[in-house]
Amino acid sequence: MPQSRSLPAIGSRCHELRITDEGKIWRIFYHLGPDAVVILEVLNKKTQRTPQAAVKNCKRRLRLYRSNI
């Protein structure tokens, strides 16, 4: 069963979904918008820490989405 958790460090209504597939653990970072579920980043995470580059990308993509709604 996939696990999801809140990610307030990225923004409000942002979450991380963890999915295990064939021995790999995939992380999907997403935002629950008023009109859509916005996929911010998908990565195969191998450590407990989220890479800073991924966090930066998520924040940038969230800003882009919010500026266009």
N, C-alpha and C positions, 0 to 999 in steps of 0.2 A: 504494500500500500504506500503510495507517495506521501511524503511529509512536507508540510508547508509551515513557514514561520514568517513573522513580520520583520521588515527591515526598515525601521525608522531612520537609520543612518543615511539611507538613500533618499527617502521622502515619505510623506504620508501616503497610506494605502499601497505601499510597496511590499512585496513578499518574495520569498525564495521557495521554490518548489524543488524537492529532491527526488530524483527518479533513478533507480538502479536498473541497469540493462546490461546483461552479459558481463558482469563483473566490473562495470564502470559506473561511477556515480555522476549523473548529470545534474547540473543546477540551472534552473530557469528563473531568472529574475524578472518580475512583472509588476505592473501597476494596474490597479482596478480603477479605471476612469469612469466617468458618468455615462459614456457612450461606448466604451470598448475595454477590452483587456489588452494592455500594451506590453508586448514582450520587449524588455529592455536589454537582455543579454542571455546567452545560452553558453555554458561552458562545462567542460569535463574537469571537475575540481579534484585534485589529488591530495590537498592538504586541508587542514581545518580553517586556515585563514583565507579570506577572500582577497584575490589580488587587487591592489590599489587601482590598476589600470581598468579593471572591470567595474569597480565602484565609480570611477570617473566617467566611464562610458555610460553607465546607467543614469547618472545625474545629468549628463549632457543630453541624452535622449529624452529624459523626462522633461527637461526644460523645453526642448524642441516640441514635444507633444503639447505641453501646456500653452506654449505660445501660439499654437495653431488651432486651439479649440475656442 
